[in-house]
Structure formats: structure tokens, C-alpha cells
């Protein structure tokens, strides 16, 4: 997650709603200033043992990243249309992939399942 106070608050809310699920959180300044390529580079560095990843960042980078990674044919059309124009603060794009490793994540590889508005 970004080092910004707003993302810290968002994570606190999300983490609190997870109940007993154990999570590891990393605070990265690169998420505050980085664009799509920088955030994707960070995702590609995630350990293979990690099966679920939540990136808490900033607009417009997060919606641009979701649009970049989403496969047009397999993604929810309404959610994809929304991320292409931007999303409200506190929104969450839910994507899935069949890639074996985070390093294998590429453009249009993921399926955008839904967009949860904050």
C-alpha cells in the first residue's frame, strides 16, 4: 500500500473487515508517486507464495492499471468501462488470473470480475 495517510485508513478499514484472516502489509512509497508501469513492476516482484494481493494506491493509477491488465473478452463489461474512465475514491477493482507467478502478469491477462465502489 502507499505510504499516504488515506491509503493507510483504507487498509485499516479493509483489514478490520477480514476478521481472523492473517495478512502481511507492505508500505511502499513507490505506490504514492508511481504510474502503471511502476506499480506493475512492484506486483511482478511479489513472492510466489502469495496467492492473493491487495494493492491500495491512488487514482488515476489504480483504475489505469485495472484497465491495462483486464482482458476485454473475459472481463465484466460495465466494470471495465468504469475503470477506463476512472473510479471514485475508495473503490476496489477485483481481478483474477490464471498466471502461475506474479512475474507472469501481462497486459490484458487478467479478468476484471467486478468493481466495488467505496
MOPAC internal coordinates of N, CA, C and O (Angstrom, degrees):
PM7 1SCF
backbone

  N    0.0000 0     0.00 0     0.00 0    0    0    0
  C    1.4434 1     0.00 0     0.00 0    1    0    0
  C    1.5033 1   108.55 1     0.00 0    2    1    0
  O    1.2310 1   121.44 1   -23.19 1    3    2    1
  N    1.3083 1   114.86 1   156.81 1    3    2    1
  C    1.4562 1   121.63 1   177.92 1    5    3    2
  C    1.5246 1   109.90 1   -66.84 1    6    5    3
  O    1.2310 1   121.43 1   -21.87 1    7    6    5
  N    1.3163 1   114.88 1   158.13 1    7    6    5
  C    1.4610 1   120.10 1   179.07 1    9    7    6
  C    1.5273 1   112.78 1   -81.63 1   10    9    7
  O    1.2310 1   119.58 1   178.36 1   11   10    9
  N    1.3061 1   118.41 1    -1.64 1   11   10    9
  C    1.4687 1   121.92 1  -179.22 1   13   11   10
  C    1.5289 1   111.55 1   -69.49 1   14   13   11
  O    1.2310 1   120.93 1   -32.42 1   15   14   13
  N    1.3177 1   115.83 1   147.58 1   15   14   13
  C    1.4685 1   121.58 1  -178.14 1   17   15   14
  C    1.5267 1   111.59 1   -58.49 1   18   17   15
  O    1.2310 1   119.62 1   139.22 1   19   18   17
  N    1.3074 1   118.33 1   -40.78 1   19   18   17
  C    1.4713 1   121.64 1  -178.04 1   21   19   18
  C    1.5308 1   111.56 1   -61.42 1   22   21   19
  O    1.2310 1   120.31 1   138.59 1   23   22   21
  N    1.3328 1   117.01 1   -41.41 1   23   22   21
  C    1.4676 1   118.69 1   179.26 1   25   23   22
  C    1.5199 1   111.17 1   -70.27 1   26   25   23
  O    1.2310 1   120.43 1   147.57 1   27   26   25
  N    1.3183 1   116.78 1   -32.43 1   27   26   25
  C    1.4643 1   120.51 1   176.31 1   29   27   26
  C    1.5313 1   109.86 1   -63.11 1   30   29   27
  O    1.2310 1   120.63 1   139.35 1   31   30   29
  N    1.3286 1   116.41 1   -40.65 1   31   30   29
  C    1.4635 1   121.08 1   178.04 1   33   31   30
  C    1.5206 1   110.92 1   -66.37 1   34   33   31
  O    1.2310 1   120.64 1   138.13 1   35   34   33
  N    1.3342 1   116.37 1   -41.87 1   35   34   33
  C    1.4637 1   120.67 1   178.21 1   37   35   34
  C    1.5225 1   110.16 1   -60.71 1   38   37   35
  O    1.2310 1   120.20 1   133.54 1   39   38   37
  N    1.3318 1   117.22 1   -46.46 1   39   38   37
  C    1.4570 1   120.88 1   178.99 1   41   39   38
  C    1.5229 1   111.26 1   -60.99 1   42   41   39
  O    1.2310 1   120.24 1   138.23 1   43   42   41
  N    1.3194 1   117.14 1   -41.77 1   43   42   41
  C    1.4697 1   120.43 1   179.85 1   45   43   42
  C    1.5294 1   110.23 1   -59.31 1   46   45   43
  O    1.2310 1   120.21 1   138.57 1   47   46   45
  N    1.3358 1   117.20 1   -41.43 1   47   46   45
  C    1.4641 1   121.24 1   178.45 1   49   47   46
  C    1.5283 1   111.39 1   -65.62 1   50   49   47
  O    1.2310 1   120.78 1   133.58 1   51   50   49
  N    1.3236 1   116.11 1   -46.42 1   51   50   49
  C    1.4616 1   120.82 1  -179.12 1   53   51   50
  C    1.5300 1   109.87 1   -65.13 1   54   53   51
  O    1.2310 1   120.43 1   132.40 1   55   54   53
  N    1.3078 1   116.79 1   -47.60 1   55   54   53
  C    1.4638 1   121.25 1  -178.32 1   57   55   54
  C    1.5251 1   110.85 1   -60.35 1   58   57   55
  O    1.2310 1   120.33 1   139.31 1   59   58   57
  N    1.3173 1   116.97 1   -40.69 1   59   58   57
  C    1.4547 1   120.80 1   178.81 1   61   59   58
  C    1.5148 1   112.99 1   -62.84 1   62   61   59
  O    1.2310 1   120.69 1   150.69 1   63   62   61
  N    1.3371 1   116.28 1   -29.31 1   63   62   61
  C    1.4668 1   119.61 1  -178.82 1   65   63   62
  C    1.5260 1   112.73 1   -83.49 1   66   65   63
  O    1.2310 1   119.71 1   172.32 1   67   66   65
  N    1.3265 1   118.15 1    -7.68 1   67   66   65
  C    1.4577 1   121.46 1  -177.52 1   69   67   66
  C    1.5216 1   113.66 1   -82.57 1   70   69   67
  O    1.2310 1   120.54 1   169.53 1   71   70   69
  N    1.3112 1   116.57 1   -10.47 1   71   70   69
  C    1.4631 1   119.71 1   179.07 1   73   71   70
  C    1.5112 1   111.98 1    69.33 1   74   73   71
  O    1.2310 1   120.60 1    52.09 1   75   74   73
  N    1.3272 1   116.46 1  -127.91 1   75   74   73
  C    1.4639 1   122.47 1  -173.85 1   77   75   74
  C    1.5283 1   114.25 1   -84.23 1   78   77   75
  O    1.2310 1   119.72 1  -178.26 1   79   78   77
  N    1.3045 1   118.14 1     1.74 1   79   78   77
  C    1.4594 1   120.73 1  -178.25 1   81   79   78
  C    1.5296 1   109.43 1   -67.96 1   82   81   79
  O    1.2310 1   121.20 1   -51.87 1   83   82   81
  N    1.3386 1   115.30 1   128.13 1   83   82   81
  C    1.4564 1   119.50 1   178.70 1   85   83   82
  C    1.5244 1   109.89 1   -82.64 1   86   85   83
  O    1.2310 1   120.95 1   -43.55 1   87   86   85
  N    1.3235 1   115.79 1   136.45 1   87   86   85
  C    1.4586 1   121.53 1  -177.97 1   89   87   86
  C    1.5169 1   110.45 1  -135.65 1   90   89   87
  O    1.2310 1   121.45 1   -32.65 1   91   90   89
  N    1.3054 1   114.84 1   147.35 1   91   90   89
  C    1.4536 1   121.05 1   172.19 1   93   91   90
  C    1.5176 1   107.09 1  -109.59 1   94   93   91
  O    1.2310 1   119.87 1   -48.66 1   95   94   93
  N    1.3175 1   117.85 1   131.34 1   95   94   93
  C    1.4613 1   121.66 1  -179.28 1   97   95   94
  C    1.5154 1   109.88 1  -118.50 1   98   97   95
  O    1.2310 1   121.37 1   -41.56 1   99   98   97
  N    1.3191 1   114.99 1   138.44 1   99   98   97
  C    1.4615 1   121.71 1   175.50 1  101   99   98
  C    1.5155 1   108.28 1  -120.64 1  102  101   99
  O    1.2310 1   120.89 1   -45.06 1  103  102  101
  N    1.3140 1   115.90 1   134.94 1  103  102  101
  C    1.4612 1   121.51 1   177.55 1  105  103  102
  C    1.5206 1   107.16 1  -104.08 1  106  105  103
  O    1.2310 1   121.04 1   -58.68 1  107  106  105
  N    1.3299 1   115.62 1   121.32 1  107  106  105
  C    1.4620 1   120.88 1  -174.74 1  109  107  106
  C    1.5230 1   110.62 1  -126.29 1  110  109  107
  O    1.2310 1   120.79 1   -60.56 1  111  110  109
  N    1.3222 1   116.09 1   119.44 1  111  110  109
  C    1.4580 1   120.05 1   177.21 1  113  111  110
  C    1.5246 1   112.09 1   -60.44 1  114  113  111
  O    1.2310 1   120.65 1   151.99 1  115  114  113
  N    1.3377 1   116.36 1   -28.01 1  115  114  113
  C    1.4652 1   120.48 1  -179.06 1  117  115  114
  C    1.5221 1   112.12 1   -60.61 1  118  117  115
  O    1.2310 1   120.05 1   153.37 1  119  118  117
  N    1.3206 1   117.52 1   -26.63 1  119  118  117
  C    1.4654 1   120.26 1   179.22 1  121  119  118
  C    1.5219 1   111.98 1   -73.62 1  122  121  119
  O    1.2310 1   120.37 1   158.58 1  123  122  121
  N    1.3140 1   116.90 1   -21.42 1  123  122  121
  C    1.4660 1   120.17 1  -179.88 1  125  123  122
  C    1.5266 1   110.89 1   -74.75 1  126  125  123
  O    1.2310 1   120.73 1   138.19 1  127  126  125
  N    1.3242 1   116.21 1   -41.81 1  127  126  125
  C    1.4632 1   120.91 1  -175.04 1  129  127  126
  C    1.5246 1   113.65 1  -105.53 1  130  129  127
  O    1.2310 1   119.99 1   166.22 1  131  130  129
  N    1.3248 1   117.63 1   -13.78 1  131  130  129
  C    1.4583 1   120.90 1  -172.85 1  133  131  130
  C    1.5127 1   114.07 1   -75.75 1  134  133  131
  O    1.2310 1   121.63 1   -26.76 1  135  134  133
  N    1.3138 1   114.49 1   153.24 1  135  134  133
  C    1.4531 1   121.75 1   173.40 1  137  135  134
  C    1.5170 1   109.90 1   -97.82 1  138  137  135
  O    1.2310 1   120.88 1    13.27 1  139  138  137
  N    1.3208 1   115.91 1  -166.73 1  139  138  137
  C    1.4652 1   122.02 1  -176.41 1  141  139  138
  C    1.5243 1   111.38 1   -56.71 1  142  141  139
  O    1.2310 1   119.85 1   131.76 1  143  142  141
  N    1.2966 1   117.88 1   -48.24 1  143  142  141
  C    1.4771 1   120.91 1  -177.16 1  145  143  142
  C    1.5259 1   111.29 1   -62.14 1  146  145  143
  O    1.2310 1   120.17 1   137.89 1  147  146  145
  N    1.3341 1   117.28 1   -42.11 1  147  146  145
  C    1.4639 1   120.69 1  -179.23 1  149  147  146
  C    1.5293 1   111.62 1   -66.59 1  150  149  147
  O    1.2310 1   120.67 1   138.76 1  151  150  149
  N    1.3255 1   116.32 1   -41.24 1  151  150  149
  C    1.4654 1   119.89 1   179.23 1  153  151  150
  C    1.5301 1   109.87 1   -67.81 1  154  153  151
  O    1.2310 1   120.29 1   138.53 1  155  154  153
  N    1.3184 1   117.06 1   -41.47 1  155  154  153
  C    1.4632 1   120.17 1   177.61 1  157  155  154
  C    1.5295 1   110.77 1   -62.35 1  158  157  155
  O    1.2310 1   119.89 1   141.53 1  159  158  157
  N    1.3180 1   117.82 1   -38.47 1  159  158  157
  C    1.4674 1   120.63 1   176.32 1  161  159  158
  C    1.5250 1   110.65 1   -61.28 1  162  161  159
  O    1.2310 1   120.11 1   139.97 1  163  162  161
  N    1.3353 1   117.40 1   -40.03 1  163  162  161
  C    1.4686 1   121.01 1   177.50 1  165  163  162
  C    1.5217 1   111.35 1   -64.84 1  166  165  163
  O    1.2310 1   120.37 1   138.67 1  167  166  165
  N    1.3279 1   116.91 1   -41.33 1  167  166  165
  C    1.4683 1   121.51 1   178.64 1  169  167  166
  C    1.5238 1   109.75 1   -61.95 1  170  169  167
  O    1.2310 1   120.48 1   138.47 1  171  170  169
  N    1.3076 1   116.68 1   -41.53 1  171  170  169
  C    1.4704 1   120.87 1  -178.39 1  173  171  170
  C    1.5211 1   112.79 1   -66.02 1  174  173  171
  O    1.2310 1   120.14 1   163.96 1  175  174  173
  N    1.3231 1   117.33 1   -16.04 1  175  174  173
  C    1.4641 1   121.47 1   179.35 1  177  175  174
  C    1.5304 1   113.18 1   -91.11 1  178  177  175
  O    1.2310 1   120.05 1   176.13 1  179  178  177
  N    1.3297 1   117.50 1    -3.87 1  179  178  177
  C    1.4698 1   121.01 1  -177.66 1  181  179  178
  C    1.5234 1   109.71 1   -66.30 1  182  181  179
  O    1.2310 1   121.01 1   -40.98 1  183  182  181
  N    1.3137 1   115.67 1   139.02 1  183  182  181
  C    1.4578 1   122.62 1   179.83 1  185  183  182
  C    1.5299 1   110.66 1   -59.56 1  186  185  183
  O    1.2310 1   120.82 1   -40.14 1  187  186  185
  N    1.3072 1   116.04 1   139.86 1  187  186  185
  C    1.4688 1   121.68 1  -179.54 1  189  187  186
  C    1.5211 1   113.11 1   -60.91 1  190  189  187
  O    1.2310 1   119.86 1   155.74 1  191  190  189
  N    1.3151 1   117.88 1   -24.26 1  191  190  189
  C    1.4637 1   121.06 1   179.58 1  193  191  190
  C    1.5318 1   111.31 1   -66.83 1  194  193  191
  O    1.2310 1   120.31 1   158.45 1  195  194  193
  N    1.3190 1   117.01 1   -21.55 1  195  194  193
  C    1.4653 1   121.94 1   179.17 1  197  195  194
  C    1.5333 1   108.87 1   -78.45 1  198  197  195
  O    1.2310 1   120.46 1   -59.65 1  199  198  197
  N    1.3287 1   116.72 1   120.35 1  199  198  197
  C    1.4671 1   121.07 1  -177.35 1  201  199  198
  C    1.5307 1   113.16 1  -101.59 1  202  201  199
  O    1.2310 1   120.54 1   160.65 1  203  202  201
  N    1.3318 1   116.57 1   -19.35 1  203  202  201
  C    1.4649 1   121.60 1   179.03 1  205  203  202
  C    1.5196 1   107.20 1  -131.46 1  206  205  203
  O    1.2310 1   120.74 1   -46.22 1  207  206  205
  N    1.3303 1   116.20 1   133.78 1  207  206  205
  C    1.4549 1   121.07 1  -177.82 1  209  207  206
  C    1.5176 1   109.48 1  -131.01 1  210  209  207
  O    1.2310 1   120.97 1   -47.57 1  211  210  209
  N    1.3094 1   115.75 1   132.43 1  211  210  209
  C    1.4603 1   122.32 1   174.92 1  213  211  210
  C    1.5181 1   106.90 1  -118.19 1  214  213  211
  O    1.2310 1   120.60 1   -59.35 1  215  214  213
  N    1.3287 1   116.45 1   120.65 1  215  214  213
  C    1.4549 1   121.43 1   177.75 1  217  215  214
  C    1.5194 1   107.02 1  -107.06 1  218  217  215
  O    1.2310 1   120.55 1   -61.84 1  219  218  217
  N    1.3118 1   116.55 1   118.16 1  219  218  217
  C    1.4648 1   121.62 1   178.80 1  221  219  218
  C    1.5174 1   106.51 1  -105.68 1  222  221  219
  O    1.2310 1   120.96 1   -69.88 1  223  222  221
  N    1.3184 1   115.77 1   110.12 1  223  222  221
  C    1.4569 1   121.06 1  -175.78 1  225  223  222
  C    1.5060 1   112.21 1  -138.22 1  226  225  223
  O    1.2310 1   121.05 1    32.48 1  227  226  225
  N    1.3196 1   115.60 1  -147.52 1  227  226  225
  C    1.4627 1   121.21 1  -170.69 1  229  227  226
  C    1.5219 1   111.82 1  -128.42 1  230  229  227
  O    1.2310 1   121.83 1   -24.69 1  231  230  229
  N    1.3022 1   114.10 1   155.31 1  231  230  229
  C    1.4571 1   121.55 1   173.36 1  233  231  230
  C    1.5307 1   108.46 1   -85.25 1  234  233  231
  O    1.2310 1   120.09 1   -33.30 1  235  234  233
  N    1.2982 1   117.43 1   146.70 1  235  234  233
  C    1.4665 1   127.97 1     5.94 1  237  235  234
  C    1.5336 1   114.03 1   -89.13 1  238  237  235
  O    1.2310 1   120.01 1  -178.04 1  239  238  237
  N    1.3249 1   117.59 1     1.96 1  239  238  237
  C    1.4662 1   120.90 1  -174.31 1  241  239  238
  C    1.5227 1   112.60 1   -59.38 1  242  241  239
  O    1.2310 1   119.56 1   136.75 1  243  242  241
  N    1.3331 1   118.45 1   -43.25 1  243  242  241
  C    1.4649 1   119.71 1  -175.34 1  245  243  242
  C    1.5272 1   111.71 1   -65.74 1  246  245  243
  O    1.2310 1   119.68 1   137.78 1  247  246  245
  N    1.3298 1   118.22 1   -42.22 1  247  246  245
  C    1.4653 1   118.99 1   178.83 1  249  247  246
  C    1.5259 1   110.53 1   -71.08 1  250  249  247
  O    1.2310 1   119.95 1   144.36 1  251  250  249
  N    1.3231 1   117.70 1   -35.64 1  251  250  249
  C    1.4628 1   120.45 1   177.14 1  253  251  250
  C    1.5251 1   110.51 1   -64.50 1  254  253  251
  O    1.2310 1   120.24 1   141.03 1  255  254  253
  N    1.3255 1   117.15 1   -38.97 1  255  254  253
  C    1.4621 1   121.31 1   177.87 1  257  255  254
  C    1.5288 1   110.47 1   -64.64 1  258  257  255
  O    1.2310 1   120.33 1   134.92 1  259  258  257
  N    1.3236 1   116.97 1   -45.08 1  259  258  257
  C    1.4692 1   120.42 1   178.57 1  261  259  258
  C    1.5236 1   110.54 1   -61.02 1  262  261  259
  O    1.2310 1   120.05 1   137.71 1  263  262  261
  N    1.3223 1   117.51 1   -42.29 1  263  262  261
  C    1.4655 1   120.75 1   178.95 1  265  263  262
  C    1.5265 1   110.95 1   -65.29 1  266  265  263
  O    1.2310 1   120.47 1   139.37 1  267  266  265
  N    1.3078 1   116.70 1   -40.63 1  267  266  265
  C    1.4641 1   121.94 1  -179.61 1  269  267  266
  C    1.5258 1   111.89 1   -64.20 1  270  269  267
  O    1.2310 1   120.58 1   139.45 1  271  270  269
  N    1.3198 1   116.50 1   -40.55 1  271  270  269
  C    1.4674 1   120.91 1  -175.51 1  273  271  270
  C    1.5240 1   113.77 1   -83.46 1  274  273  271
  O    1.2310 1   120.06 1   160.30 1  275  274  273
  N    1.3296 1   117.48 1   -19.70 1  275  274  273
  C    1.4693 1   121.38 1  -172.42 1  277  275  274
  C    1.5164 1   113.04 1   -78.22 1  278  277  275
  O    1.2310 1   121.32 1   -45.85 1  279  278  277
  N    1.3236 1   115.07 1   134.15 1  279  278  277
  C    1.4530 1   122.38 1   174.99 1  281  279  278
  C    1.5231 1   108.67 1   -80.32 1  282  281  279
  O    1.2310 1   120.25 1   -54.23 1  283  282  281
  N    1.3193 1   117.12 1   125.77 1  283  282  281
  C    1.4667 1   121.97 1  -176.98 1  285  283  282
  C    1.5199 1   113.29 1   -59.61 1  286  285  283
  O    1.2310 1   120.25 1   141.18 1  287  286  285
  N    1.3182 1   117.13 1   -38.82 1  287  286  285
  C    1.4665 1   121.13 1  -173.91 1  289  287  286
  C    1.5182 1   114.04 1   -79.47 1  290  289  287
  O    1.2310 1   119.86 1   153.30 1  291  290  289
  N    1.3260 1   117.88 1   -26.70 1  291  290  289
  C    1.4658 1   120.58 1  -174.55 1  293  291  290
  C    1.5243 1   113.68 1  -106.94 1  294  293  291
  O    1.2310 1   119.88 1   171.22 1  295  294  293
  N    1.3086 1   117.83 1    -8.78 1  295  294  293
  C    1.4685 1   120.70 1  -175.97 1  297  295  294
  C    1.5183 1   111.93 1   -89.39 1  298  297  295
  O    1.2310 1   121.15 1   -23.62 1  299  298  297
  N    1.3297 1   115.40 1   156.38 1  299  298  297
  C    1.4554 1   121.53 1   174.95 1  301  299  298
  C    1.5259 1   108.38 1   -63.56 1  302  301  299
  O    1.2310 1   120.48 1   -59.81 1  303  302  301
  N    1.3267 1   116.68 1   120.19 1  303  302  301
  C    1.4645 1   122.01 1  -172.14 1  305  303  302
  C    1.5327 1   112.92 1   -61.01 1  306  305  303
  O    1.2310 1   119.87 1   137.15 1  307  306  305
  N    1.3115 1   117.85 1   -42.85 1  307  306  305
  C    1.4662 1   120.71 1  -178.64 1  309  307  306
  C    1.5243 1   111.36 1   -66.65 1  310  309  307
  O    1.2310 1   120.59 1   138.39 1  311  310  309
  N    1.3215 1   116.47 1   -41.61 1  311  310  309
  C    1.4718 1   120.72 1   178.51 1  313  311  310
  C    1.5237 1   110.64 1   -65.36 1  314  313  311
  O    1.2310 1   120.70 1   138.58 1  315  314  313
  N    1.3199 1   116.27 1   -41.42 1  315  314  313
  C    1.4569 1   120.65 1   179.62 1  317  315  314
  C    1.5287 1   110.89 1   -64.55 1  318  317  315
  O    1.2310 1   120.34 1   138.44 1  319  318  317
  N    1.3129 1   116.96 1   -41.56 1  319  318  317
  C    1.4662 1   120.33 1   177.34 1  321  319  318
  C    1.5234 1   110.55 1   -60.93 1  322  321  319
  O    1.2310 1   120.05 1   139.54 1  323  322  321
  N    1.3203 1   117.52 1   -40.46 1  323  322  321
  C    1.4618 1   121.51 1  -179.29 1  325  323  322
  C    1.5250 1   111.87 1   -67.38 1  326  325  323
  O    1.2310 1   119.57 1   134.41 1  327  326  325
  N    1.3292 1   118.43 1   -45.59 1  327  326  325
  C    1.4697 1   118.96 1  -179.11 1  329  327  326
  C    1.5208 1   111.39 1   -66.44 1  330  329  327
  O    1.2310 1   120.46 1   154.50 1  331  330  329
  N    1.3143 1   116.72 1   -25.50 1  331  330  329
  C    1.4710 1   119.22 1   178.34 1  333  331  330
  C    1.5250 1   112.29 1   -70.02 1  334  333  331
  O    1.2310 1   120.26 1   153.83 1  335  334  333
  N    1.3192 1   117.11 1   -26.17 1  335  334  333
  C    1.4721 1   118.93 1   178.27 1  337  335  334
  C    1.5190 1   112.50 1  -102.50 1  338  337  335
  O    1.2310 1   120.03 1   169.76 1  339  338  337
  N    1.3248 1   117.54 1   -10.24 1  339  338  337
  C    1.4623 1   122.39 1   179.89 1  341  339  338
  C    1.5170 1   110.63 1   113.82 1  342  341  339
  O    1.2310 1   121.37 1   -22.00 1  343  342  341
  N    1.3241 1   114.99 1   158.00 1  343  342  341
  C    1.4596 1   120.46 1  -177.11 1  345  343  342
  C    1.5222 1   109.94 1  -126.46 1  346  345  343
  O    1.2310 1   120.51 1   -24.61 1  347  346  345
  N    1.3266 1   116.63 1   155.39 1  347  346  345
  C    1.4677 1   119.80 1   177.38 1  349  347  346
  C    1.5291 1   111.51 1   -67.83 1  350  349  347
  O    1.2310 1   120.83 1   -25.32 1  351  350  349
  N    1.3106 1   116.02 1   154.68 1  351  350  349
  C    1.4618 1   121.96 1   175.47 1  353  351  350
  C    1.5245 1   109.85 1   -53.90 1  354  353  351
  O    1.2310 1   120.95 1   -40.92 1  355  354  353
  N    1.3208 1   115.80 1   139.08 1  355  354  353
  C    1.4599 1   121.08 1   178.48 1  357  355  354
  C    1.5138 1   114.00 1    85.99 1  358  357  355
  O    1.2310 1   119.88 1  -175.45 1  359  358  357
  N    1.3328 1   117.83 1     4.55 1  359  358  357
  C    1.4630 1   121.06 1   179.14 1  361  359  358
  C    1.5207 1   110.56 1   -81.83 1  362  361  359
  O    1.2310 1   121.24 1   -19.61 1  363  362  361
  N    1.3261 1   115.23 1   160.39 1  363  362  361
  C    1.4521 1   120.60 1  -179.28 1  365  363  362
  C    1.5223 1   109.30 1  -137.47 1  366  365  363
  O    1.2310 1   120.89 1   -54.66 1  367  366  365
  N    1.3219 1   115.91 1   125.34 1  367  366  365
  C    1.4601 1   122.19 1   174.28 1  369  367  366
  C    1.5206 1   107.60 1   -92.05 1  370  369  367
  O    1.2310 1   120.35 1   -50.50 1  371  370  369
  N    1.3249 1   116.93 1   129.50 1  371  370  369
  C    1.4593 1   121.71 1  -179.55 1  373  371  370
  C    1.5234 1   107.45 1  -107.74 1  374  373  371
  O    1.2310 1   121.50 1   -66.09 1  375  374  373
  N    1.3343 1   114.73 1   113.91 1  375  374  373
  C    1.4516 1   121.47 1  -177.67 1  377  375  374
  C    1.5153 1   110.04 1  -120.89 1  378  377  375
  O    1.2310 1   120.58 1   -24.91 1  379  378  377
  N    1.3375 1   116.49 1   155.09 1  379  378  377
  C    1.4588 1   121.68 1   176.19 1  381  379  378
  C    1.5219 1   108.47 1  -136.91 1  382  381  379
  O    1.2310 1   121.39 1   -22.38 1  383  382  381
  N    1.3240 1   114.94 1   157.62 1  383  382  381
  C    1.4591 1   120.05 1  -178.23 1  385  383  382
  C    1.5167 1   110.12 1  -146.64 1  386  385  383
  O    1.2310 1   121.06 1   -25.60 1  387  386  385
  N    1.3087 1   115.58 1   154.40 1  387  386  385
  C    1.4571 1   120.61 1   173.75 1  389  387  386
  C    1.5280 1   110.61 1  -101.35 1  390  389  387
  O    1.2310 1   120.06 1  -172.44 1  391  390  389
  N    1.3132 1   117.49 1     7.56 1  391  390  389
  C    1.4655 1   121.18 1   178.89 1  393  391  390
  C    1.5320 1   110.02 1   -61.58 1  394  393  391
  O    1.2310 1   120.90 1   -36.23 1  395  394  393
  N    1.3042 1   115.89 1   143.77 1  395  394  393
  C    1.4644 1   120.81 1  -179.11 1  397  395  394
  C    1.5184 1   113.11 1   -75.43 1  398  397  395
  O    1.2310 1   120.47 1   150.63 1  399  398  397
  N    1.3149 1   116.71 1   -29.37 1  399  398  397
  C    1.4626 1   120.94 1  -178.99 1  401  399  398
  C    1.5213 1   109.85 1  -136.94 1  402  401  399
  O    1.2310 1   120.92 1   -20.17 1  403  402  401
  N    1.3167 1   115.85 1   159.83 1  403  402  401
  C    1.4664 1   120.42 1   176.09 1  405  403  402
  C    1.5228 1   109.63 1   -64.72 1  406  405  403
  O    1.2310 1   120.54 1   147.52 1  407  406  405
  N    1.3129 1   116.58 1   -32.48 1  407  406  405
  C    1.4584 1   120.79 1  -179.32 1  409  407  406
  C    1.5330 1   111.51 1   -63.88 1  410  409  407
  O    1.2310 1   120.33 1   156.60 1  411  410  409
  N    1.3271 1   116.97 1   -23.40 1  411  410  409
  C    1.4608 1   121.52 1  -178.08 1  413  411  410
  C    1.5312 1   113.19 1   -84.27 1  414  413  411
  O    1.2310 1   119.86 1   175.76 1  415  414  413
  N    1.3220 1   117.88 1    -4.24 1  415  414  413
  C    1.4678 1   120.65 1  -178.81 1  417  415  414
  C    1.5213 1   109.34 1   -63.65 1  418  417  415
  O    1.2310 1   120.69 1   -50.32 1  419  418  417
  N    1.3334 1   116.30 1   129.68 1  419  418  417
  C    1.4613 1   121.15 1  -177.10 1  421  419  418
  C    1.5313 1   110.70 1  -138.11 1  422  421  419
  O    1.2310 1   121.02 1    -8.96 1  423  422  421
  N    1.3187 1   115.66 1   171.04 1  423  422  421
  C    1.4581 1   122.13 1   178.95 1  425  423  422
  C    1.5242 1   110.41 1   -55.07 1  426  425  423
  O    1.2310 1   121.14 1   -44.56 1  427  426  425
  N    1.3239 1   115.43 1   135.44 1  427  426  425
  C    1.4649 1   124.89 1   177.22 1  429  427  426
  C    1.5282 1   113.43 1    58.31 1  430  429  427
  O    1.2310 1   119.93 1  -153.74 1  431  430  429
  N    1.3225 1   117.74 1    26.26 1  431  430  429
  C    1.4607 1   121.27 1  -179.45 1  433  431  430
  C    1.5232 1   113.13 1   -92.38 1  434  433  431
  O    1.2310 1   119.78 1   153.88 1  435  434  433
  N    1.3093 1   118.03 1   -26.12 1  435  434  433
  C    1.4570 1   121.40 1  -173.67 1  437  435  434
  C    1.5214 1   111.55 1   -95.18 1  438  437  435
  O    1.2310 1   121.52 1   -22.11 1  439  438  437
  N    1.3198 1   114.69 1   157.89 1  439  438  437
  C    1.4601 1   121.16 1   175.03 1  441  439  438
  C    1.5242 1   107.27 1  -102.86 1  442  441  439
  O    1.2310 1   120.33 1   -57.35 1  443  442  441
  N    1.3116 1   116.98 1   122.65 1  443  442  441
  C    1.4563 1   121.97 1   174.56 1  445  443  442
  C    1.5163 1   107.10 1   -83.13 1  446  445  443
  O    1.2310 1   121.07 1   -71.61 1  447  446  445
  N    1.3332 1   115.56 1   108.39 1  447  446  445
  C    1.4639 1   120.67 1  -175.28 1  449  447  446
  C    1.5247 1   112.01 1   -78.87 1  450  449  447
  O    1.2310 1   121.13 1   136.04 1  451  450  449
  N    1.3312 1   115.43 1   -43.96 1  451  450  449
  C    1.4582 1   119.55 1  -176.78 1  453  451  450
  C    1.5184 1   109.62 1  -164.27 1  454  453  451
  O    1.2310 1   121.01 1   -13.70 1  455  454  453
  N    1.2935 1   115.67 1   166.30 1  455  454  453
  C    1.4567 1   123.53 1   173.15 1  457  455  454
  C    1.5262 1   106.86 1  -121.95 1  458  457  455
  O    1.2310 1   121.18 1   -57.66 1  459  458  457
  N    1.3239 1   115.35 1   122.34 1  459  458  457
  C    1.4624 1   121.04 1   178.11 1  461  459  458
  C    1.5146 1   107.15 1  -100.35 1  462  461  459
  O    1.2310 1   120.80 1   -61.01 1  463  462  461
  N    1.3131 1   116.08 1   118.99 1  463  462  461
  C    1.4682 1   119.84 1  -178.59 1  465  463  462
  C    1.5137 1   110.66 1   -85.29 1  466  465  463
  O    1.2310 1   121.71 1   -43.20 1  467  466  465
  N    1.3408 1   114.33 1   136.80 1  467  466  465
  C    1.4423 1   121.03 1  -179.06 1  469  467  466
  C    1.5085 1   113.69 1   -79.05 1  470  469  467
  O    1.2310 1   120.10 1   180.00 1  471  470  469

